[in-house]
């Protein structure tokens, strides 16, 4: 790790002020997504740059970044501004067409079958996608496959038992995902964008750590709650409490071949 702490650069930036700033914008995710995703894009690019610097001693200039399930490419401008070659993989053609004039490369494809050869990507990112995939660890392993030996996989997902686990259905998911979905449809007069059991699945901190520690194809470099200040990262080590206080878990992995 070139004598650097595995997360020291990002940890210095993970302040309480940053946490409040990001969480305050979550309310705009559905009605005004450009507000939420604009802030998230800036923070995500900086997070990946920090983690890659701590892991390799290098910046993102000239590096290949693959964003798996990145929709229309909300992160494109921030990563290209950092000098990276940005590619978004998205199965929904309609999502890709929403940002036809954005920088970077847009590819329609599946996270379960990435169109890249082994060991060809510097940073393979998945942000808030795994909870929408019925077989999330298959996708994670596919991301490891395409990542270089000295690269990083940054796998970030919403934790089901956190206050944000139900997405737009609010905290009613604590009474059950199906109950929350039916209540949303009744109150709003339409189905939720994220339908429990079809496009939204319960993800836990426990399952993520279990997979990452048991998968022989990669080394777990770090695991931390994405929106917590660094002094509160300890919560990931505490069973039960971590499921409630980790809005989003980040698993950082390096291929091990």
SVG drawing of the C-alpha trace seen along z (x, -y; Angstrom):
<svg xmlns="http://www.w3.org/2000/svg" viewBox="-55 -21 61 39">
<polyline fill="none" stroke="black" stroke-width="0.4" points="0.0,0.0 3.0,-2.3 3.2,-3.0 -0.2,-4.8 -3.2,-4.0 -5.8,-2.3 -8.3,-5.2 -6.4,-8.0 -7.0,-10.6 -10.7,-10.0 -11.0,-9.7 -9.8,-13.3 -12.5,-14.5 -15.3,-12.4 -16.4,-15.1 -19.7,-15.6 -20.3,-18.6 -20.0,-16.5 -22.4,-13.9 -25.1,-16.5 -24.7,-18.0 -25.2,-14.8 -28.0,-13.5 -29.9,-16.8 -30.0,-16.4 -31.4,-12.9 -35.0,-14.3 -34.5,-15.6 -33.6,-12.1 -37.1,-11.6 -38.5,-15.1 -35.3,-16.9 -32.7,-14.2 -30.1,-16.6 -29.7,-18.2 -29.1,-15.0 -27.1,-13.3 -25.0,-16.4 -23.8,-16.5 -23.4,-12.7 -21.4,-12.8 -18.9,-15.3 -18.5,-13.4 -18.2,-10.0 -15.5,-11.1 -13.6,-12.6 -14.0,-9.4 -12.8,-7.2 -9.8,-9.5 -8.9,-9.4 -9.2,-5.6 -7.2,-5.1 -4.5,-7.5 -4.2,-5.6 -4.1,-2.3 -1.7,-3.2 -0.1,-6.5 -1.5,-7.8 -4.4,-10.1 -7.2,-9.3 -5.7,-11.0 -5.6,-8.6 -7.3,-5.8 -10.2,-3.8 -13.3,-4.2 -16.3,-1.9 -19.5,-2.8 -21.8,0.3 -25.5,-0.5 -24.8,-4.3 -28.0,-5.3 -27.6,-8.2 -24.0,-8.8 -24.6,-11.3 -20.9,-10.9 -19.5,-11.5 -18.6,-15.2 -16.9,-14.8 -14.7,-11.8 -13.8,-13.3 -12.9,-16.6 -10.5,-14.5 -8.8,-13.4 -10.2,-9.8 -11.7,-7.9 -15.3,-7.3 -17.5,-4.5 -21.0,-3.9 -22.7,-0.4 -26.5,-0.6 -29.1,2.1 -31.9,-0.5 -31.5,-2.2 -34.0,-4.9 -31.7,-5.9 -28.7,-6.1 -30.6,-8.4 -31.4,-10.9 -27.8,-12.3 -26.9,-11.9 -24.6,-14.9 -22.8,-14.1 -19.0,-13.3 -17.7,-9.8 -18.8,-6.6 -22.2,-5.0 -22.7,-1.3 -26.0,0.6 -25.2,3.8 -25.5,5.9 -23.4,5.8 -23.5,9.6 -21.7,9.7 -19.4,6.7 -18.0,6.1 -14.4,6.0 -11.5,8.4 -10.0,9.6 -7.9,7.1 -8.5,4.1 -10.2,1.5 -8.5,-0.7 -11.5,-1.5 -14.8,0.4 -17.6,-1.4 -21.1,-0.5 -23.1,-3.1 -26.6,-2.4 -27.2,0.4 -26.7,3.7 -30.0,3.4 -31.8,3.4 -30.1,6.7 -31.5,10.1 -28.0,11.6 -25.7,8.7 -22.6,10.8 -22.5,12.3 -22.3,8.7 -19.6,7.9 -17.5,10.9 -17.9,9.8 -16.6,6.4 -13.5,8.0 -12.9,10.0 -12.5,6.9 -10.4,4.9 -6.6,4.8 -4.5,6.4 -3.5,2.9 -6.9,1.4 -9.9,1.1 -13.5,2.2 -15.7,-0.3 -19.0,1.5 -21.5,-0.8 -25.1,0.1 -28.1,-1.1 -28.6,1.0 -32.2,2.3 -32.6,1.7 -31.3,-1.9 -33.8,-4.8 -33.2,-5.0 -33.7,-1.2 -37.2,-1.7 -36.1,-4.4 -39.2,-6.5 -41.5,-4.4 -40.0,-6.0 -39.6,-4.3 -42.7,-2.2 -40.4,0.5 -39.8,1.4 -43.3,2.9 -42.3,5.0 -41.3,4.2 -44.6,5.3 -46.6,3.3 -44.5,0.2 -44.9,0.7 -48.7,1.1 -49.1,-1.9 -47.1,-4.1 -49.3,-3.0 -52.4,-3.7 -51.2,-7.2 -49.5,-8.3 -51.8,-6.7 -48.9,-5.0 -46.5,-2.2 -43.2,-3.1 -40.2,-3.3 -38.4,-0.7 -40.8,2.2 -39.9,4.6 -39.1,8.1 -38.8,7.0 -36.4,4.1 -35.6,3.6 -34.1,6.2 -33.0,6.2 -29.3,5.8 -27.4,6.0 -24.0,5.0 -23.6,8.5 -24.1,10.1 -21.7,7.7 -18.9,8.3 -19.5,12.1 -19.2,12.1 -16.2,9.8 -14.2,11.7 -15.1,15.1 -14.5,14.4 -11.1,15.8 -10.8,13.7 -10.3,10.4 -8.9,8.8 -11.2,6.6 -9.2,3.3 -11.8,1.4 -15.5,1.4 -17.1,-1.8 -20.5,-3.6 -20.5,-6.0 -22.3,-8.9 -20.9,-8.7 -18.1,-10.9 -14.9,-8.9 -14.9,-9.0 -18.2,-7.0 -16.9,-4.3 -16.6,-1.9 -20.3,-1.2 -19.6,1.3 -18.0,3.6 -21.1,3.8 -23.7,6.4 -27.3,5.2 -26.4,1.5 -24.5,1.4 -27.7,2.4 -29.5,-0.6 -26.8,-3.2 -25.2,-2.4 -27.3,-4.1 -24.9,-2.9 -22.0,-0.5 -18.9,-0.8 -16.8,2.3 -13.4,1.5 -11.7,4.5 -8.5,5.4 -8.4,8.4 -6.3,11.3 -5.2,13.7"/>
</svg>
